[in-house]
Amino acid sequence: MTQYTEQDFINQLTGKGQGAAPARLGTRFNAEGQFLPEPGNTIVAHVPEGSKIQTELAALAQKMKALPGAEHFAFTPVSSYHMTVFQGVIEFRRKEGFWPPFLPMDATIDSVTAHMVEKLKTFPKSSRFEIKPIALTPLGLTVAGKTSEDEIALRDFRDQLADCFGYRHPDHDDYTFHITMAYLIKFMAPEQARIHAQAIKALSDEFLAKVPDIELGTSDFCTFEDMNHFEPVVFDL
């Protein structure tokens, strides 16, 4: 389970070792924080609409938006909040390890989706799991299985999906589960990053004291056109 330090956040916010601009600038979002077309598919467990945890996360997002430096982020809609169970394919990530084998790299997203839906027709029912929050980061909430048994069930689910689709992302075994709430669109100056990182840590401590676990909906295979909405296609895997 990944543990982040204040210095990790500062490095992330200042762009240390990340190149000239934040990752996905120009493909996922623009410099004004508007989300761009980026079609793909994924398996996610949504934060249920109207649930207590959605209300808590919405309140947390408002606090994040009020922090100094918030203009450096593009915030995702509350209605889109989810935990990714297994990363599918995405238009701008066509390479080995991120694409089902035996399909050409230039296949349309729709044709890959149809292939994956067909594969899921014989997918066994996954074990149920519950999750808990671990920490707030500048980009959202990291989470994990509520118990060791939940974590094992969640990891086993990912292994089964990898076997079903025939590929594993490079970070498959050490993937950090999370609920994305924002994307960094512009790096910060070091002092601004330090202030922001400390504020995020304070919000994290406050949230973890108040919210011991997180309610999620079923794990569904979804399609998306951008990061604003994830439409279920195959329900309750």
VEXBA-173344 format. One record per residue (C-alpha): x, y, z. Coordinates in steps of 0.2 Angstrom, whole numbers, plus 2048, in hexadecimal, padded with zeros to 3 digits. Example, Ala and Ser with C-alpha at 12.3 -4.5 7.8 and 13.67 -1.06 7.14 Angstrom:
2
{site {83E; 7EA; 827}}
{site {844; 7FB; 824}}
This chain:
237
{site {800; 800; 800}}
{site {808; 810; 7FA}}
{site {80B; 81D; 808}}
{site {80E; 82F; 802}}
{site {818; 83C; 80C}}
{site {817; 84F; 80B}}
{site {827; 84F; 800}}
{site {81E; 843; 7F4}}
{site {810; 850; 7F2}}
{site {81C; 85E; 7F0}}
{site {826; 855; 7E2}}
{site {815; 851; 7D9}}
{site {80F; 862; 7DA}}
{site {81F; 86A; 7D4}}
{site {821; 85E; 7C6}}
{site {832; 857; 7CD}}
{site {837; 849; 7C0}}
{site {828; 84B; 7B6}}
{site {82D; 855; 7A7}}
{site {827; 866; 7A1}}
{site {815; 864; 7A5}}
{site {809; 859; 7AF}}
{site {805; 848; 7A7}}
{site {7F6; 848; 79B}}
{site {7F6; 85A; 798}}
{site {7EF; 85C; 787}}
{site {7E7; 84B; 786}}
{site {7DD; 849; 796}}
{site {7DB; 85C; 799}}
{site {7E1; 86C; 793}}
{site {7EA; 87B; 79C}}
{site {7D9; 882; 7A1}}
{site {7D4; 873; 7AA}}
{site {7C7; 86D; 79D}}
{site {7C6; 85B; 79A}}
{site {7C9; 855; 788}}
{site {7C2; 846; 77F}}
{site {7CC; 836; 784}}
{site {7C1; 827; 780}}
{site {7C4; 816; 788}}
{site {7BD; 809; 794}}
{site {7C0; 804; 7A6}}
{site {7B9; 7F9; 7B4}}
{site {7B4; 804; 7C3}}
{site {7AA; 804; 7D3}}
{site {7A0; 815; 7D3}}
{site {79D; 81F; 7E3}}
{site {78A; 81D; 7E4}}
{site {780; 82C; 7DF}}
{site {778; 834; 7EE}}
{site {781; 82A; 7FA}}
{site {789; 830; 80B}}
{site {79A; 82D; 804}}
{site {797; 837; 7F5}}
{site {791; 846; 800}}
{site {7A1; 844; 80A}}
{site {7AC; 844; 7FB}}
{site {7A3; 853; 7F3}}
{site {7A6; 85D; 803}}
{site {7B8; 857; 803}}
{site {7BA; 85D; 7F0}}
{site {7B3; 86E; 7F5}}
{site {7C0; 870; 802}}
{site {7CE; 86B; 7F6}}
{site {7C7; 878; 7EA}}
{site {7C9; 885; 7F7}}
{site {7DB; 882; 7FB}}
{site {7E9; 88D; 7F5}}
{site {7EF; 887; 7E4}}
{site {7DE; 87F; 7DF}}
{site {7DF; 888; 7CE}}
{site {7ED; 87C; 7CA}}
{site {7E0; 86D; 7C9}}
{site {7D2; 867; 7BE}}
{site {7C5; 860; 7C9}}
{site {7BB; 851; 7C4}}
{site {7A8; 851; 7C6}}
{site {7A1; 849; 7D6}}
{site {796; 83E; 7CB}}
{site {7A5; 836; 7C3}}
{site {7AD; 831; 7D4}}
{site {7B2; 81E; 7D3}}
{site {7C0; 812; 7D8}}
{site {7C8; 80A; 7C9}}
{site {7C9; 7F7; 7CB}}
{site {7D1; 7F3; 7BA}}
{site {7D8; 7FF; 7AD}}
{site {7D1; 7FC; 79C}}
{site {7D7; 804; 78C}}
{site {7D8; 816; 788}}
{site {7DB; 81F; 777}}
{site {7EB; 827; 77C}}
{site {7F3; 818; 784}}
{site {7F5; 80C; 775}}
{site {804; 801; 77A}}
{site {809; 7F0; 780}}
{site {803; 7EC; 792}}
{site {7F4; 7F8; 790}}
{site {7EB; 7F0; 782}}
{site {7E3; 7DE; 780}}
{site {7EE; 7D3; 776}}
{site {7E9; 7CC; 765}}
{site {7E0; 7DD; 761}}
{site {7EA; 7E9; 756}}
{site {7F0; 7F9; 75F}}
{site {7E6; 804; 752}}
{site {7D6; 7FB; 756}}
{site {7C8; 807; 75A}}
{site {7C3; 80A; 76D}}
{site {7B1; 804; 768}}
{site {7B8; 7F3; 761}}
{site {7C3; 7F0; 770}}
{site {7B4; 7F3; 77C}}
{site {7AA; 7E7; 772}}
{site {7B8; 7DA; 773}}
{site {7B9; 7DD; 786}}
{site {7A6; 7DC; 789}}
{site {7A7; 7CB; 780}}
{site {7B5; 7C5; 78B}}
{site {7AB; 7CA; 79B}}
{site {79C; 7BF; 796}}
{site {7A5; 7B0; 79E}}
{site {7AD; 7BA; 7AC}}
{site {7AA; 7B2; 7BD}}
{site {7A1; 7BC; 7CB}}
{site {7AE; 7C5; 7D5}}
{site {7AE; 7C5; 7E8}}
{site {7A7; 7D4; 7F1}}
{site {7B3; 7E0; 7FA}}
{site {7B2; 7F0; 804}}
{site {7BE; 7FE; 804}}
{site {7C5; 80B; 810}}
{site {7CE; 81C; 80D}}
{site {7E0; 81C; 810}}
{site {7E6; 82E; 80C}}
{site {7E1; 83E; 803}}
{site {7EE; 843; 7F6}}
{site {7ED; 853; 7EB}}
{site {7E4; 849; 7DD}}
{site {7D8; 840; 7E8}}
{site {7D5; 831; 7F4}}
{site {7E0; 822; 7F5}}
{site {7D6; 813; 7FB}}
{site {7D9; 800; 7FF}}
{site {7CF; 7F1; 804}}
{site {7C6; 7F4; 815}}
{site {7CE; 7E4; 81C}}
{site {7DC; 7D8; 816}}
{site {7CF; 7CD; 80F}}
{site {7C7; 7DB; 805}}
{site {7D8; 7E0; 7FE}}
{site {7DB; 7CE; 7F9}}
{site {7CA; 7CD; 7F0}}
{site {7CD; 7DD; 7E7}}
{site {7DE; 7D8; 7E1}}
{site {7D8; 7C7; 7DC}}
{site {7CA; 7D0; 7D2}}
{site {7D7; 7D9; 7C9}}
{site {7E1; 7C9; 7C5}}
{site {7D1; 7C1; 7BE}}
{site {7CE; 7D0; 7B3}}
{site {7E0; 7D0; 7AD}}
{site {7DE; 7BE; 7A9}}
{site {7CE; 7C1; 7A0}}
{site {7D4; 7CF; 795}}
{site {7E6; 7C7; 793}}
{site {7F0; 7D6; 798}}
{site {7F7; 7DE; 7A8}}
{site {7FD; 7F0; 7AA}}
{site {80E; 7F3; 7B0}}
{site {808; 7F8; 7C1}}
{site {7FB; 7EA; 7C3}}
{site {802; 7E2; 7D3}}
{site {806; 7F2; 7DC}}
{site {7F8; 7FD; 7D6}}
{site {7F2; 80A; 7E2}}
{site {7DF; 80B; 7E3}}
{site {7D8; 81C; 7E3}}
{site {7C9; 828; 7E0}}
{site {7CF; 836; 7D4}}
{site {7C8; 847; 7D9}}
{site {7D4; 852; 7CF}}
{site {7E2; 853; 7C2}}
{site {7F1; 85F; 7C4}}
{site {7F1; 86A; 7B4}}
{site {7FF; 876; 7B9}}
{site {80E; 874; 7C4}}
{site {811; 87E; 7D4}}
{site {81F; 888; 7DB}}
{site {828; 87F; 7E9}}
{site {821; 88A; 7F7}}
{site {80F; 889; 7F0}}
{site {811; 876; 7EF}}
{site {817; 875; 801}}
{site {808; 87F; 807}}
{site {7FC; 875; 7FD}}
{site {803; 864; 802}}
{site {801; 869; 814}}
{site {7EF; 86E; 812}}
{site {7EC; 85D; 809}}
{site {7F3; 854; 818}}
{site {7E8; 85D; 824}}
{site {7D8; 85A; 819}}
{site {7DE; 847; 818}}
{site {7DF; 846; 82B}}
{site {7CE; 84E; 82D}}
{site {7C5; 843; 820}}
{site {7CD; 832; 827}}
{site {7C7; 836; 838}}
{site {7B5; 839; 832}}
{site {7B4; 82C; 824}}
{site {7BA; 81A; 829}}
{site {7B3; 811; 81A}}
{site {7AD; 814; 808}}
{site {79D; 80E; 800}}
{site {79F; 809; 7EE}}
{site {793; 803; 7E1}}
{site {795; 7F3; 7D7}}
{site {7A4; 7F1; 7CB}}
{site {79F; 7F4; 7BA}}
{site {7A7; 7F4; 7A9}}
{site {7A5; 806; 7A2}}
{site {7A9; 811; 793}}
{site {7AE; 823; 793}}
{site {7B1; 831; 788}}
{site {7BA; 83C; 794}}
{site {7BD; 83C; 7A7}}
{site {7AC; 844; 7AB}}
{site {7A1; 834; 7A9}}
{site {7A3; 821; 7A9}}
{site {795; 818; 7A2}}
{site {791; 806; 7A7}}
{site {790; 7F9; 799}}
{site {792; 7E9; 7A3}}
{site {78B; 7EA; 7B5}}
{site {790; 7E2; 7C5}}
{site {79F; 7D7; 7C1}}
